Amino acid sequence: MKRKLLQLLIPMTAIALSACGTMPQGTKDAVFEYPQSNGFSGNFLAGKAAQLESQSDYAAQYLLRAHQLDPDNAELRRRAFLALISAGRISDAVDIAKELQSENEEDLFAALTVMDDAIRHGRYQDALDVVAKLPERGINALISPLAKAWLYAGLDLRSQAMTALDGMQGNGALNPLSEYHRGLILAYFEDFEGAERALASAYGDPADAPLRAAEALGAVYERKGQVQKAALLYASYMDRHPQSLAMPFHLDRLERGEPPLATMLTPAEGLAEAYLDIATLLSQENAVDPALLMARYSMSLRPEDDITRLLVGEVMEIQNRFETAIEVYGSIPASSPHSWNARLRSATSLEQIGRADDAIDILKGMVNERTDRPDALIQLGDVLRIQQDYTPAADAYDKAIERLGGKTQVGWRLLYRRGIAHERAGEWNKAEADFLQALEIEPEQPYVLNYLGYSWVDMGMNFDQAEDMLKRAVELQPDDGYIVDSLGWVYYKLGRFDDAVEQLEKAVELKPDDPTINDHLGDAYWQIGRYHEARFQWHRALSFNPTEELRTTVEAKINGQVPSTAPIVVN
């Protein structure tokens, strides 16, 4: 099933990336200045630089200005168009889209933009005429039937809408999505019996369905007056997905006697839902740029949808546009059931741009707001650990584990995180206990094997067991430079310098810019008499921004202090 989906998604990914210029990701939101000149070259270069940093807002601004100065430049027109869509300025891209469509009526994004303009003005037939010209191959085999179905619904043509969805039935992987939208369209036509059948069958057990499908089925039950049945569905979903905040929201709403949310999507909102489904599939396949484009089309037709905002924010994070992500998350109102996740994501972005104190304030408030949830505590521990505030980080993990029912009830990851915090705080006995407990849960976990094995070696203990652990970790993760370095370092500590050099050279190949690994290789070279190469590696270590402690150690070795090596005698 997944392979069939990939066959649809990959062609679109290639189209979108080639159109966008395969923009590499920047380090964070860059600040671009307006060009000193209003000429073509200044605007084009500024726009291209903005694209290279995934700054679609700036790229759209500059490239659109350049396009106005040189309207016959086809490449520039395409760049300006995609930048406008990426920035969410779809209405500003309509004129360019019409130009592109006149040159190629099969241009997908031009068609979606012209359709968007027609739909927002209620011209469903015009939009249908556009989508009818798209060839139903590649990703269009997914977009076209969904778009046609909702546009036929907008024209009050129910049977044609159902027939359009039948076109997706040949691909088994698309059947659930087809039935989900069939149920939504039948609910739009107030055929709640048909809607219930389609939604209940779309993903099998509704309690294991995607959140939106479960919500849609619950809304149908409510519209039929089957409030208890809806409550049972929401409760069952919550049992299967205990961290979900949407279902408690709906149960509270039922207690207050309030009507269901989004009980009947309009055709425009239904198409927005289809675009969101496609954007989500693309995001899951790491096709970030086309996922953003489809999410933008979704938001154009349904600008207040919080799940779409979350997806856009997540894409901004992937593109290292953390300031923009924070703005998007901040647009989700506190009353939304998705506000909690938005604030967690905002805290992540704040930490990434150096505003850890603001992130910590948000997370501490959330910890006290919902005393039954561990996620804010776990994230608080992560931020504190990154800030090297290890004892409070361990305390946060302690409270999270307590909320989860104790360390026998949690997975290896949380024990691993707490173990690191304990080790860095100088609480080795507690750290070791956590690592060993984590390995009881996941005996073949390479990162735990590596951390515990390396720590034992560094402390001068359990060498045979540590060597076995590190060998196994390397077998499990042969391309991880840090793990390979750990194995090389245990050989060094044991005085097996030739073996150490072999492993540490591999580690440097895998992680060439890590100062510690370069320092380790330098030490190993020194021990086998390769002095010039040792000094070279130490100088490389200094060039990669080492910690002050490591810098002092490396400089001492360069200045003549022989690296410590007394081989450890293993009894």
MOVENMO-V219144 format. One record per backbone hydrogen bond with DSSP energy under -1.0 kcal/mol. NH is the residue of the N-H (numbers start at 0). CO is the residue of the C=O. If there is no record, write none. Layout:
nh=<NH:NH>
co=<CO:CO>
This chain:
nh=<4:5:6:8:9:12:13:14:15:16:17:18:19:20:21:42:43:44:45:46:47:48:49:50:51:52:53:54:55:58:59:60:61:62:63:64:65:66:67:68:69:72:76:77:78:79:80:81:82:83:84:85:86:87:88:89:92:96:97:98:99:100:101:102:103:106:110:111:112:113:114:115:116:117:118:119:121:122:123:126:127:128:129:130:131:132:133:136:139:140:141:142:143:145:146:147:148:149:150:151:152:153:154:155:156:160:161:162:163:164:165:166:167:168:170:173:177:178:179:180:181:182:183:184:185:186:187:188:189:190:191:194:195:196:197:198:199:200:201:207:208:213:214:215:216:217:218:219:220:221:222:223:224:225:226:229:230:231:232:233:234:235:236:237:238:239:240:243:248:249:250:251:252:253:254:255:256:257:269:270:271:272:273:274:275:276:277:278:279:280:281:282:283:284:285:286:287:290:291:292:293:294:295:296:297:298:299:300:301:304:308:309:310:311:312:313:314:315:316:317:318:319:320:321:324:325:326:327:328:329:331:335:338:341:342:343:344:345:346:347:348:349:350:351:352:353:354:358:359:360:361:362:363:364:365:366:367:368:369:372:377:378:379:380:381:382:383:384:385:386:387:388:392:393:394:395:396:397:398:399:400:401:402:403:404:405:408:414:415:416:417:418:419:420:421:422:423:424:425:426:430:431:432:433:434:435:436:437:438:439:440:441:444:448:449:450:451:452:453:454:455:456:457:458:459:460:465:466:467:468:469:470:471:472:473:474:475:476:479:483:484:485:486:487:488:489:490:491:492:493:494:495:496:499:500:501:502:503:504:505:506:507:508:509:510:513:517:518:519:520:521:522:523:524:525:526:528:529:530:533:534:535:536:537:538:539:540:541:542:543:550:551:552:553:554:555:556:557:558:559:560:567>
co=<0:1:2:4:5:8:9:10:11:12:13:14:15:16:16:38:39:40:41:42:43:44:45:46:47:48:50:49:53:54:55:56:57:58:59:60:61:62:63:64:65:69:72:73:74:75:76:77:78:79:80:81:82:84:83:87:89:92:93:94:95:96:97:98:99:103:106:107:108:109:110:111:112:113:114:115:118:117:121:122:123:124:125:126:127:129:130:134:136:137:138:138:139:141:142:143:144:145:146:147:148:149:150:152:151:156:157:158:159:160:161:163:164:165:167:170:173:174:175:176:177:178:179:180:181:182:183:184:186:185:189:190:191:192:193:194:195:196:197:204:205:209:210:211:212:213:214:215:216:217:218:219:221:220:224:225:226:227:228:229:230:231:232:233:234:235:236:240:244:245:246:247:248:249:250:251:253:252:265:266:267:268:269:270:271:272:273:274:275:276:277:278:279:280:282:281:285:286:287:288:289:290:291:292:293:294:295:296:297:301:304:305:306:307:308:309:310:311:312:313:314:316:315:319:320:321:322:323:324:325:328:332:335:337:338:339:340:341:342:343:344:345:346:347:348:350:349:354:355:356:357:358:359:360:361:362:363:364:365:369:373:374:375:376:377:378:379:380:381:382:384:383:388:389:390:391:392:393:394:395:396:397:398:399:401:400:405:410:411:412:413:414:415:416:417:418:419:420:422:421:426:427:428:429:430:431:432:433:434:435:436:437:441:444:445:446:447:448:449:450:451:452:453:454:456:455:461:462:463:464:465:466:467:468:469:470:471:472:476:479:480:481:482:483:484:485:486:487:488:489:491:490:494:495:496:497:498:499:500:501:502:503:504:505:506:510:513:514:515:516:517:518:519:520:521:522:525:524:528:529:530:531:532:533:534:535:536:537:538:540:546:547:548:549:550:551:552:553:554:556:555:492>
